[in-house]
Each structure stands twice: as C-alpha cells, then as structure tokens.
C-alpha cells in the first residue's frame, strides 16, 4: 500500500468515526437517563402531545402502566396535557387474578384523583392477537365516549427490543425494524402514542420503588405459550451488563431506522416517484457488489429530488 493510499484510508476511517460519533450524540445523548425526563424528551422529539390534549391512558396495573399514569397525571403541564383518563380492560382470562387487577387499577386511579373506566371481554380470548384487538377496540370506545383526542400506552424500550426480535422470528422485513412506532394513527380513531419507548423497564421499577408507588405482577407475562414471553425469558438469562448494553445499542439502531423511515416518508409525500428511483439505485449498486456510504445515499436523494433523474 502506497503512502498516499494509506493516508486516504486513515482519513476515511477518521471521518467515518467522527460521523458515527456525531450521529450517536444526536440520537442518543439527547435523552436523559432518568425515566421521567427521558419520557418528556422523547414525547417532545416525536411531538406526541399538543397543548390541551385529553388523553386516555391504558392501565393494566403493571409497573410500566402505573408509571405512565403517574407521570402523565402528575406532570400534565410538562407534557402539555389538559386531562387524563384511566382505562382498564379486563381480559377475563386469569380468574381471580384478573379481578384483582381490575380492583387495583380502580383503587389506584381514585388515589390519583383520575376518572377510571373499566371494560370486560364479552367472549373467551384465545390468542395475543385477539386480546390486543379487543383491548384497542375498548380504548377507542373510551376515547370516543370521553371526547379524548389521544390514547397512551406504556410500551417501553424493553418492549421495543422484544418486538424487534419477535418480528425477526416471524420473518418480517426491513421496515418491521421500526417495531412499535411512537405514534400510530391507524389502530384507533385517535392517535395512539407511546411516550416510554426511550425508557428502560428497570429504571421504571427503581422509580416506583423510590416513590413508594405500588404495582402488580401479571402472571401471563411468564406464560411460555406466548412467543413474546419465550423471547423475554431468553433475554432475562443474559447478564445485566450485556442486556443493558444491548438496549443502548438497539435504541441507537431503532432511532436510526426511524430517521430513515421518516426521511423516505417525507420525500415520498413530496414526490411519489422518488422512492422507486432511490431504491433502484440501491438495488443496482448492491447487485454490482458495491457499497453505498451514508453520504452517497444523501447525495443520491438530493440529486433525485433536484433533477428527478
């Protein structure tokens, strides 16, 4: 290798390292580590709430939903929320335990001074998909009856990682890497928002313990007949430091996929013919065995948008 070639290679490595560091700083370090401020920062970054929102909070009674109900009701002004309503859906699948969950959520909501609405399954629910569909149907009904304009669920960063792995197991493609979206307007008649997607479940547990906030344990979370629970059980066997690093790395990856998804969506809205051409460039280069850098992709998008060539 000649001196000039070695010099160019070292400069390229330096630029790539600096570029990666800048991207990491932009995506990751902008979110505080404590769960409350992380949720606030995440909500602002993805514009999950608007001033005057009336929000239905899905509350199971588990630690994540208790934390969500607590922060949205206690710190309404920080999120821009006007009113919070607690909604609990009893799946009627665990006998006395299901009744216990319902009573707990009613008691907790009353303690917080929040209106609570409870729904019950009218039929036996067999699968995760059925439970999810009935739960969102109920939440949508509550939002309509209470004139609420948002529904908030307590999905965490841990849930996001599990969903990503679940999608891999099911053989889904690239865009499934987005996993659980911060805001989804296709499930219910009002947007469903997830303010806790930057928050780790262990940090929520520590927060609740520190603030003496009670929660209950759902035994269905360890039922290995559900694929998600099998993935959760596998992850629980990892050493804490490895799992924590995995969450950190995955969060950076997920934010990157969101940035790409949002960029492509924005470009597609401006000019629907751009995306097929952009994908054509990628596929053509891939078939030739070439590797596109991030800067080349940005340049290609810019040229396509300017010249439509």
N, C-alpha and C positions, 0 to 999 in steps of 0.2 A: 504494500500500500504506500503510495507516494505521500509526501508531507502535506501537500495541498488537500489531497483527498481525506487524509486523517483529520486535518484541521476542520474541513467542512463537516465531517461526520461528528466531531466533538461539538461543533456549533449547533448542529441539528439536535443532538441529544440534549444540549443545554436549553435550547429553545423549547423542545418538547416538555422537558422537566418544568421549566418556568410556566409554560402554558397550562400544564396539568395542575400546577400549584395554584395558579390564578383561578382556574375553574373550580377546584376544590374549595378555595377560600370563598368564592362567590356563592356556591351551592350550600356548603356545609356549615361554615363558621358563622353564617348569618342567623343560625338558630341557637338560642340559649339552651343550656343543658338541663335547667330545671323545668319540670313538666308544664307548669302554669305559663311561664313566659315563652316556652317553646310553642305551646298551643296558640298563644296570642300572635307570635311572629308568623307562624305557619298560616293562620287564618288571614292575616293581613297580606302575606305574599300571594296567596291564591284567591284573595277577595271573596272569602266565604260568607261574610256577613256585611250588611249595609245598615246604616243608622236607622233605627226604628223597626228592625226585624222582630217578628213574633215567631218563636222557634219551638217546635215540638221535639223534645229530647227522648230518644228511645232508651229506656232504662230496664235492664234485666235484673239489677241488684248486685251484679258482679262488680269487681273493683274498678274496671275501666269506665263503666257507665255511671257509677256513683261519682267518680272523679269528674266526668264530663258534666253531670247535672250540677255538681257543686260549683265548678268554676264558671259555668255559663249563668248560673243564678246569682252567685256571689259577686262576680266581676262583670256584670252586664255591660257597664259603661266602657270597659276596656275592649269588649268585642263589638260594641255598637248595637247591643240587643235591647229591645224595649220590654219584652215579656217572654217568659219561659214556661212551657207546659210539660209535665212529666207524663210519658205514655208507656205502659207496660202491657205486653202481650203474653198471656198465659197459654202455652202450647198444649197444656193438659197431657203431658207425656210422662211425667215423673211422680204422679200421685201426690202424696203429702208434701214432697219437696217443691212441687210446682205451686201448691197453695202457700207454702212458707215464703217462696219468692214474692208472690203477689202481695201478701200481707206486709212483707218487709219494705217493698217499694212504696206502698201506700203510706206506711208509717214514716219512712224517710222523707218522702215528698211533703208530708204535713209538717214535719220538723223543719224543713227548709222554707215552709210557707208557700209552697207551689201547688197549683192545681194539678191533680193526677187523674188520668183516665185509664181504665183497665179494659182490655179486650180478652176474649177467650176463644179458643179454637172450637168451631162447631162440628168438626169431624176429626177422626184419628189421622194424625200426620205421620207419615212413614219415613220420608227422606229429608235430607238437609234442604233440598230444593223446594219441597212443599212447605217446610217450616218458614223458609226465607220469604217465599211468595205470600203466604198468609200474613206474616209479620209486616211486610211492607204495605200490603193491602189495608191492614188495620191502621198503620201510621198515616197513610194517605187519607183515610176516612177521618181521622182525628184532625189532621191539618185542615181539611175542608170544613168540618163542623165548627172548628175554633177560629176560622179565618186566619190561620197561620201561613206564613209565606216561606218557611224553611223547615226541614226535618234534619236533625243532627244525630249521627250515630257515633259510637265510641270505638271505632276501629283504630288500632294503634300501629306503630311501626312493626311490632311483632306479628300482628295480623297480616300486615302487608307482605312481610317475608314469607309467611306461611302460604298466602295466596299465590305468590310468585312461584313457589315450589310446587304447589298444587296444580297450577297451570302447566308447568313443565311435565309433571306426571301424566297429565291429561293430553299432552302432545300439542298444546296450543302454540301459536306462532309469535313473531316478534312483538306485535302490538299488545299482546297479553302481558308483556313485561311491565306495562303500566299498572297492572294489578288493580288495586282499588283506587279510583280517581278521587281527588279532593272534593270535587263537586260533580254530581250526576243528575241531569235533568230528565233522564229517560225512564227512571224507575217509577216515580210518582208524579202527581200533577204539580208539585212544587219541587224545587231543587233539594236533593239530599246532600248534606255537607258532612265532611269527616275532619274535624279540627285536630284530631290527635294522631294523625299519620306521621308526625315527626317525633312522637313521644314513645319512650320505651316503657313496657309494662312494669318492669322492676322499679322504675322511677315513680310510677303511679302508686305502686304498693308502698314505697317509702314515704311518699307524700301523705297518703291516707293514714298511715301509722303515726307519723309525726303530728298530724292534725286531729287525731282521735276520731276519724270518720269510719263508721262500720260498713262492712260489705259482706256478701255471702258467696259461698262457693257452689258452682253449678257442676254436679257430678257428671253431667252429659259431656263435659269438656274432656273427660278421660275415657269416654266410651270409644274403644278402638274399632267399633264397627263403622265409624266415620273416618274417611280417608284423611281429612284435615287433622284429626286427633292423632292419627298414626304419624303424620309429619311432625306434629307438636311433640309427641313422645320421643321421636328421634332427635329433635333439636334439644330437648331437655337433657339428653345424655352427654351433650358437648360440655367441656369445661367452660366455666363462666367467662373467662377472658377471651376464649375463642368465639363463643356465641356473641359476646358484646362487640368484638371486632367485626364479626360477620354482619351484625346490624348496622354498624357505622359504614362499612363498605357498601352494603346493599342500599342504604339511604342515599349515598352519593350516586350510585348507579341509577336508582329509581328517579332521582331528580334530573339526571341527565336524559333519561328516556322521556320524562315529562317535557323537558325543554325541546327535544327533537319533535315530539308529538305536537306540541303547541305551535312550533315553527311551521311544520308541514300543514297543520290545520289552517293557520293564518294565511299561508301562501295559497292554499287550495281555495279558500274563500275569496281571495282577491282575483285568482285566475285559475280555474279548474284544470286547464291544460298543462299547467306547470308540473304537477306531481308526476304524471306518467313520463314526461320527458326527463325529470330528475331521476326517477327510478331506472329509466332506460340507460342513463349514464352510469349508474352504479352497476347494473347488471352487465353491461358491455365491458366495463373495466374488470369486473370480477371474473368474467369468462376468459379474459385475456391474462388472468393471473396477476393483475395489477392491484396495488393497494392505494386507496384514496386517503389522504390526510384530512384532518378536520378543516384546515384552511382551504384545501382544494374543494371540499364539499360546499363551504361557504361561498367560495368564488363561483362555483358552478351554479348555485342557486341565484347569486347576484346577476350573473350573465343571462341566465334563463329569464329572470324577471325583467331585465332591461331589454333584451333583444328578442325574447320569445323564439330563440333559435334551437 
